[in-house]
Amino acid sequence: MKYISTRQNAETLGFEDILLQGLATDGGLYVPEFLPKFSPAQIKEMAKLNYPDLAYKIIHPFVGGEIADADLKEIIYKSYTTFSHSAVAPLKQLSHNEYLLELFHGPTLAFKDFALQLLGNLLDHFLRKNHQKIVIIGATSGDTGSAAIMGCKACKNAEIFILHPFERVSDVQRKQMTTVLDDNVHNISLKGNFDDCQAFVKKMFMDQSFLKGKKMVAVNSINWARIMAQIVYYFYAAIRLGATEDAPVSFSVPTGNFGDIYAGFLAKKMGLPIKKLIIATNQNDILTRFIKHNDYSRKSLFETLSPSMNIQVSSNFERLLFDAYKNVGQPKELANLMKNFETNGSLKVEPRVLENIKKDFDSYSIDDTATCELIKQLHDETGETIDPHSIIGIGASRKYMASKDYENEPVIILATAHPAKFPEAIEKSGLKPSELPKFLSGLMNKKEKMVILENNLDDVKEFVSNKI
Ligand SMILES: *Cc1c(COP(=O)(O)O)cnc(C)c1O
């Protein structure tokens, strides 16, 4: 399998190369040259597979033979045995046509474990083979950091640096990162906000001279391997419900950077019978504005009760736009569109392009007030406590189910985090905070390791440079 840049002006690379690279050199994102396709008969056969065997089937073509089959299988099994539920991604029925896909049974209680457990093991495989050492530097508003640390800490050829904004992640989220005491894990608490953390990571990417010749690897969702891993649970869930061409399912996905829902779009293109993909946003609603009004414009950031979805711009959206322009025969158009966006902070697409996108997607936004009301309502209806991100998926799904487009198909809502990670929102909703699962029960009393740095890029670079 070869991978090309969305901006069409960078080298074509194989799987190992894109795994170890972030952005393409032309500023674009890597996407596979073509997608593997599965027939209805093949999808029917997949119903017999457990989660890791299904993952192997779906991931295998993307790796394109760059890992021996037996090794790939072992890597996948290793990645998903760390999950505490034997189904890995269990499906729970909420009401007649509403299903919750619980993606929070991994080691850090958020769906990001699905991608980062695999990414860590893939990196470990290639780095050992190449006798290569790398530096992972990532920014987190909460969930990515712990998932990256837990996924990559066993990879001793990687030094891991995670920047989080000082006192702006929840206590549970911080502890999940800072109580990992391995020598190759370094938590930096930056006296700035998440945007500062992200901007520093970008700048360090552009100038890696302080890394003493080592390569910097991205673990955020622009890394293709993360998207690839997430395609699997769309298949797993839709197949559990027996989805077919005549009886498709829809998915509602709490969305920030557009990584998770983009994986659902790929699943659809690979043959999975999906009717609609509902983009569920909080008050940071750039994607909802785009779908409803062709208005993709950067606005100021809202701090909400669903912090992992607080974004101004969705980086993976470029991958969807690339596909949309390719489908109308203008793949080169994308680079201009994105360049304009970088200058003006806003973007509009041709009406026919938006019409095509709307065949696959719908979108609704849920604010904090509705978030709390819905958390309470779901608890009253079902006894379940739902985290403030997943509930936005439920709220958007219910708006879709009340719209004229809805045709009584089952809707699967992606539950992206365990409610115990976000006690503040649960309490605000008038409920008792959820308890951490047993395997994390001692977390809050564990010893922490982190450094607090001023909001200054040179300080961060110096810290990293001294540790590698
Ligand atoms: C990261 C995250 C999201 C958003 O996922 P994207 O891939 O960025 O769209 C939603 N919910 C939770 C709990 C998350 O951690």
Ligand as a Chemical Component Dictionary entry (heavy atoms), coordinates in Angstrom:
data_LIG
# 
_chem_comp.id                   LIG 
_chem_comp.type                 NON-POLYMER 
_chem_comp.pdbx_formal_charge   0 
_chem_comp.three_letter_code    LIG 
# 
loop_
_chem_comp_atom.comp_id 
_chem_comp_atom.atom_id 
_chem_comp_atom.alt_atom_id 
_chem_comp_atom.type_symbol 
_chem_comp_atom.charge 
_chem_comp_atom.model_Cartn_x 
_chem_comp_atom.model_Cartn_y 
_chem_comp_atom.model_Cartn_z 
_chem_comp_atom.pdbx_ordinal 
LIG C1 C1 C 0 -10.410 12.820 21.576 1  
LIG C2 C2 C 0 -11.789 12.667 22.077 2  
LIG C3 C3 C 0 -12.900 12.994 21.267 3  
LIG C4 C4 C 0 -12.752 13.574 19.876 4  
LIG O1 O1 O 0 -12.199 12.669 18.969 5  
LIG P1 P1 P 0 -11.665 13.166 17.538 6  
LIG O2 O2 O 0 -11.030 11.991 16.914 7  
LIG O3 O3 O 0 -10.685 14.264 17.840 8  
LIG O4 O4 O 0 -12.841 13.668 16.781 9  
LIG C5 C5 C 0 -14.167 12.758 21.796 10 
LIG N1 N1 N 0 -14.344 12.267 23.043 11 
LIG C6 C6 C 0 -13.302 11.958 23.844 12 
LIG C7 C7 C 0 -13.570 11.437 25.211 13 
LIG C8 C8 C 0 -11.994 12.139 23.394 14 
LIG O5 O5 O 0 -10.959 11.828 24.197 15 
# 
loop_
_chem_comp_bond.comp_id 
_chem_comp_bond.atom_id_1 
_chem_comp_bond.atom_id_2 
_chem_comp_bond.value_order 
_chem_comp_bond.pdbx_ordinal 
LIG C1 C2 SING 1  
LIG C2 C3 SING 2  
LIG C2 C8 DOUB 3  
LIG C3 C4 SING 4  
LIG C3 C5 DOUB 5  
LIG C4 O1 SING 6  
LIG O1 P1 SING 7  
LIG P1 O2 DOUB 8  
LIG P1 O3 SING 9  
LIG P1 O4 SING 10 
LIG C5 N1 SING 11 
LIG N1 C6 DOUB 12 
LIG C6 C7 SING 13 
LIG C6 C8 SING 14 
LIG C8 O5 SING 15 
# 
